[in-house]
């Protein structure tokens, strides 16, 4: 809930700043208008996470889930000044992995384990519309901002301890904040439709919370390498002179 209030305040502040910028900029350049976009994104996420704690034990992520790479998908929305290519951006992404439980001491697990991680970020993005070329079909961009991530690891199945067997349903929550940097490009196939590609790296400090315990650990962010399909509205950046 605290994260929701924080991000709501950030978004409201961003909108007010953009509104003020539009008002001032409009006095000096009559053609200025607001612009925005919505995007669907997908690609590969590579987790920067050296170890995972589960039921009081630490083990390598690869040992349980096979690798630290996997498919992510999500969406983005932005609003800003199309004539100068400056946007405030909100992004959401989801990444999931399935694996095999590990044996912890004398306890042997037979079941399924899943890792589900969400990423919510707020930041700024600048499209290089001030380039001297007259062809605006290809627009590079870069940006950065803050990111919040929540991950949940769940295990369901049978646990055997010597001759005793019982069904278990346990989970551990991971939660933290950090920042990200991004770079990419948009290729406009129509005045308001663009395909894109991007790289984004995030740094996140996470805490493990299970059975009332909490410990800070290094990692939790990683590298997003993805593609996007975007719909723009308002000032068409590719048509600027």
N, C-alpha and C positions, 0 to 999 in steps of 0.2 A: 504493500500500500504506500509505503514511504517513497519507493521508486516511482510509482505512478504520479504522486503529487509533485515530485521533483521534475519529471519529464513534462508534466502539464505546464508547470511554471516556465520551463525552458521554451516550450513551443509557443506559449502566449507571448513571452518576451521577444522571441524571434519574429513573430507576426507583427508586433507593434513596431519593432525596429525597421522591418521591411516596409511597413506602411509609411513611416516617417521618411524613409529614404525615397520612396516613390514620390511623395509630396514635394520634397526638395528638388529631386532630380527633374520632376515634371515642369518646374518653373524655368529650368534652363534648357530643356530639350522637349519640345512639344510632342514629338513622336514616341516618347517613352511610354511603355505600358507594361503592366504586370504579366508574368507568364508562369506556367507551372507544368508539371508532368506527373504521370503515374507509370510505374514500371513493374513488370514481372521479371524475377531473376532466378537463376539456377546455375549450378556448377559444382566444383569440388572444394571441400573445406579440409585443410590439413591442421589437425589439432596440435598446439604446443602445450603438451601436458605430460610431464615425465612419469608421474605415478598417480594412481588412484587409491584412495583408502576405502576399504569395504569391510564392515564388521570388525573394525579395529586393526586391520592388517593393511599393508601397502603392497601393491603389485604393479607391474607394468601394464599400461593400457593395451599395448599390442598383444600381450599374453591372453587377454580375455576377448578382445574385439578384432584380432587379426591384423589391424593396421590403424593408423591415426587419420586415414583419409576416407572420405565418403561424400555422397551427394547431399547438397543443401538446396533449399528452395525458399523463396520469400517474395517480398515486394518492397517498393520504394515510392515515396511521394515527395514532391518538392514544389516550392513556390518562391518566386523572386523576381528579378528584373531581367527580362529576356534580352533587352538591348545591350546590356553589358555582361550577360551570362552568369550572374551571381544568384545562387539559390540557397535557401535553407532546405535541408533534406531530413526526412524521417525514414528509417529503414527497419524492416523486420525480417529475420531469417530463422529457419528451423533446420536442425541437423540431427540425424538419428543413426545409431549403430546397434546391431544385435551381436551377441557373442555367446561364449560358453563359460559357465561358472568355473571358478578355480577351487581347488582343495585347500582349505585353511586348517592347518594343524591336523587333528584327527577327524575333522568334519569333512565329509564328502558330499558335494551337491550334484544333483541331477535335475536340471531344469533349464530355464531361459533367463538370460540377463540382457537388459536393454539400457542404452544410454540415450537420453533425449535432451538436447540443448537448444535453447532459444537465445537470440541476440536482438536487442532493441537499441538502436543508435539514433542520435540527433547530432547534426553537424552542418557544415557548409560545403558547397561545391561551386567551383568556378570553371565554366566552359570558356575556352580560348576564342571568343568571338572577335577579339581585336586583332586577329591575324591579318596580314596584308592581302592574302589571297582572296579573290572574289568568289571562289567556290566554297560554299559553306556546308557542303554535304558531309564533310568529315570534320568533326569537332573534338579535339582532345579535351580532357578535363582532369582536375585534381581536387582533392578536398580532405577534410578530416573532421573529427568531432569526438564526442564521448559515447561510450558503449556500455550497456548493462547486459549481463548474461546470467541465465539461470539454467542449471543442468540437474537432471534427476536420473539416478541409477536405480533400477528396480530388478529384483530377482524373485522368481516364482518357481517352485519345484519341491523336490524332496531332499531333505538333509539327513544323512546317515552318520550316526556317531556310535562307532563300534556296532553293537547289535540293535540299536534303537534307530527308528526311522520316523520322521515327522514331516508334514507339509509346512513349508515356510513361504512367507510373502513379506519381504523386507525391502526397504528403500533408503537412499541417502540423498540429501539435497546439496547442491553446490550453487553458490550465488556470489556475484562480485561485479565490480565496475572497472572501467579503464578508458582507454582512448584508442582511436584508429586513424590510419592514413590510407588514402585511396588514390588511384590513378587509372585512367582508361580513356575510351573514345566512343563517340556515338557516330553512326553512319546513317544519314537520313535517306530513306528510300521514297519519302513523300514529305511535303512541308511539315507535317505533324507526326510522322511515324519514323522511328529510328531503331535500328539494331545496335547493340553495343557490346563491348568487352571490357573487363576491368580486373584489377588486382587490388586487394585490400588486406592490410595487415593490422591486427589488433593486439594490444597488450592488456591483459585482464588479470587482476589479483582475485583469486577465488578463496572461499572458505568452505571447509567441510562441516556439515551439520548433521549429526546422527546421534540419537539417544542423548541429546542435550549437550554433546561435546562440540567444540568448534576450534578449528586450527587453520591459520593462514598457510597457503602453499603457493609455490611459484608456478606460473603458467595459467592455462585456461583459454588464452586467445589462440590465434593462429592465422593462417593465410587463406583467404577466399580468392579463388580464381573462377570467374563466372562470365556468363553472357546475360544480356537483358533485351527485352522488347518494351519500348517506351512509346507512350502517346503524349504529345506536347499540346498545350493550348495557350492562347494568348499570343504574345509576340513571337513570330517564327524566327528563331535565331539564324537559320541558314539563309534567310533572304536579306540579311543586312549588307549594306555596301561598305 
